[in-house]
């Protein structure tokens, strides 16, 4: 059985199509990988590049894309609504088939070492989730607190010495977080309102850290180009916090504020298993499994 890994590289550029295309070309030129999606958002000023392949090929793709992103993106000029701290902001490696946790960790740390030594100064790199070297670095939100603007002070504090790369503020590239994690679903719901306060209240009630759903992280963002508010969420365990449960709670909370739902969006790929609960819930199909989808039997 061929080993398959997924990488979802997040870079801090979602507006300059020329730069996005150059990064995409650097990635697509990697032999042995399949690029699933390039998702760019101008309000977030962020792009997510998703691809699969063998662990070794996925690592090479990450190196190629990151090298180009660090070359092109200047964080000192970056502005966007999404939290960020680096040109290559976060690079999760996700085992999909036949890849052990130890193998995945080796790939993530290989990427960290590469980025830490890239160019003349290198990029400060922090390991998170299953690759975390300290308990306080397991959560991306904790590492990214204060964002890019907090890095000059963080780099004076011994507690923030990076796992790889220079222990200094690098204005152009910022810092990067990388590691190994369970498949995460990036799920956003756009509200028919320009009241960011309403979005913040809904996000607060959604996220686990303030009493919401166990495997939901949520923030509210203003989508300036569309004049609406987005509840941007990461579902860190879709089996225990399914998409339909998340949508229903957002809708119920929005209704309580007299706000409608404009639309929802998925950023990046999602596991086929995540669709099971959508069909069961929305179509009331009691015993549905993905094995009932014809195309699943064509997968090698």
N, C-alpha and C positions, 0 to 999 in steps of 0.2 A: 504494500500500500504506500503510495506516494505521500510524503509528509507535506502538509500545507500550513502556512502561516499567513496571517493578515497583518498589515501595518496601516495605520491611519495617521499620517503625518500632518500636523496642524501648523501652518505658517502664518505670520502676521502680514499678509498682503491679500486684499480682496477687491482692490479697485483698479490697479494697473494691469490691464489685460496682457500687455507685453511681457511683464515680469512673470505673471502666472503661467503664460505659455512657455516661457523659457524653463521654468521649473518643471512643468509638465513634460517638456521634451527631454530634459535630462533624466527624468524618471522613466519615460516610455522607451528610451534607448537602452534600458537594462535588459539583457537577455533573460528569458525564463520566467518573467513575471507577467501577470495580467492586471492591467489598470482597470479597476471597477468603476471609479468615479473621481471626478474633480469637482468639488462643490465650493463655490466662491460666494461670499456675501459682502456687499459693499458697505452696509451699515456696520456689520461686525468688523469690517476690514480684515478679513480672515479667509483662508482657503484650506480645505481639507482634502488631501490626496490619499486615496484608498487603493491598495493593491494586494494581490495574493501571489504566492509562489512557494517554492521550497524555502526553508529558513535561510539558507545561504544566499539565495537570489533576492529574497526580500531585504536582507541586510544590505546587499549591494545597491539595491534600489533606494533604500533610505540614505545611504551615503551619497549617492549621486544627486538626489533631490535636495538634501541638506546642504551639500557643498554649494549648489547654485543659489539656494535661498539665502545663505549667509553672505554670499557674494553680492546679491542684488538688493537686499532689504536693509534699510538703515532705521533702526528702532528709535533713534533720537528724533525722527520725523514722523513717527507713527501715531495715529489717532484712530480710535474705533470704539464701538460700544461693548465689545466682548473683552473680558479679562485676558491679559496677556503679559508675558515678561520677556519674550525673546523672539528673534526673527524666525527661528524654528522653535515654536512655543512648547509643544508637547508631541512626543512620538511614542505611542503605545504599540507594543507587539503582542498579538493575540494568537495563541495556538488554536488552530481550527481542526486539524486531523493528524493524528499520529505523532504529535510533537509533545514531548514531556515538558514539565515545568522547568527542569534543569536545562534542557536544550534551549528553551525560550529565553531563560535568564542569560545564557551565554550569548545569545544574539543581541539582546538589549544592552548588555554590558559591552559587547563589541562595538555597538553603535556609540555608546557613551564615550568610550575611549577614543574612537575616531573623531567625534565632534570635539572632545576636550583638547585634542591636539591639532585641530584644523587651523590652517593658516599660520600667521605669525604669532598671534597671542593665544589662539584656542578659544573655546566657548565654555563657560562654566556650566556643568551638567549635574543635575540632581536625579537620583533614582527614586521611583515611587511605586506604589502598589506592591506587587509580589517581589519587586527588585529593591525595595526600600532597605537602606542600611541602618535606619533608625526609625523607631515607632512614630516619631513626630513628622516623618517624611513620607508616610504611607499615603496620605490624602493629598491630591493635587491642589485642592483649595487652600490647604494650610501652607504648602510650599509657595504658591503664587500670591499669597496675601500681600497687599500693597502694590502688586504688579511691577512693571518695569521701573516705575518711578521710585520704588522703595529699594532698588538694588544698590545704589551707592552707599546707603547706610548699612544694609545687610552685609555688604562685603567688608565692613569694618568689625563685624561681630564673629568671633570664632565659632559660634554655634551654626553659622551659615556657610562654613567652608564647604565648597562643592565636593561631590564624589569624584568628579573628573574635571580636568581643565584648570584654568588659573583662578586663584582666590583673589580676584580683583574685579572691579566694575569694567565691563567692556561695552562702551556706549553704543557701538554699531550693532552688535549681535544680541546684547542682553544675555539671558540665560535660558537653558533648555531643561525640560523635564522628560525623562524617558523611563520605560519599565515594561512590565508584563502584567496583563490584567485579563479578567473575564470579559467576554464580548459586552460592550456597553452600547446602549442605544441613545443617540442624541436626538431628542424629540422636542420640537418647539411648537407652541400654540400662539397664534397671533390674535389679539383681541381687537374688537371694533371700538377702540378708544384711544385718545392721545393722553390720557391721564396716567402718568407713570406711577403715581401713588397707588392706584388700584392694582396695577401689575405687581408692585412690590408686596402689597398685602396678600395677593393670591400666591405669589412665589413663596412667601414666608409660611403660609399654611400648607404648601405642597411639600417643602423640603423636610427631611427627617431631622436635621439639626435644630429645627424650631418646632418639632412636634408633628410633622407631616408623615408622608409615606416612607416606609423603612429604607427603600433603596432608590430614593429620589433626591437629586440635588437640583435646586431651582434658583434662578435669578430672573429679574425683570429688566428688559432692555428697551430703549426707545429706538424704533425704526424710523429714522428721520425722513428718508426718502418716501416712505409710505404713510407717514403721520399716524402710526399705530404702535401699540405696545406689544412686546413679545414676552411670553413666559418661556424662557429657555431652560430646558431640563436635560439632565443626564440620568438615565435609568441604569444603575450599576448592576442590577440583577433582574432581568426581564422575567425570569421564572417566578420570582416572588413578588415583584411589583410589575404586573403586566401593563402593556400599553392601554388597553381599554379602561382599566381601573384609573389610570392617570388622567386620561381624557375626560372621563365622567366626573372626576373630582374637580378638574379645572373648570369644566362647563358649569357644574353646580355652584362653584364659588363665583364665577363670572355672572351667572344669573342673579346671585344675591346682591351684586353691585349694579344690576341693570345693564350689563355689558354683554354684547354678543360675541360669538366666535367667528372670526373671518376665515381662518383656515389653519391647518397644521402642516408641519413639514418634518421629514426625517433627513438628518444630515449624515451622509455616509451609508455604508451597507448595514444590513441587520441579518441575524441568523434566521433561517427558515422557521426554526422552532418558535420564534417570537410571533409568527403569524397564526400559530395554532390557537392561541387564546383570543386573538382578534376574531377569528371565524366563530369560535365557540360562543363568544360573548355577543358579537354583533348580529350573527345569524341564528343564535340559539341552537347551534348544532352540538348536542351533548357530548358525543364521543369522537369528535373530529381529531385526526392526526395528520401530520404532513405526509404520511405514507399514502394518503388518498390523493395526493397531487401527482399526476402522471409523470411530470418531469423529474421528480425526485428519483425515479427508478432509472433515469438516464444518466445520472451523475456517476462519474468514475471514482 
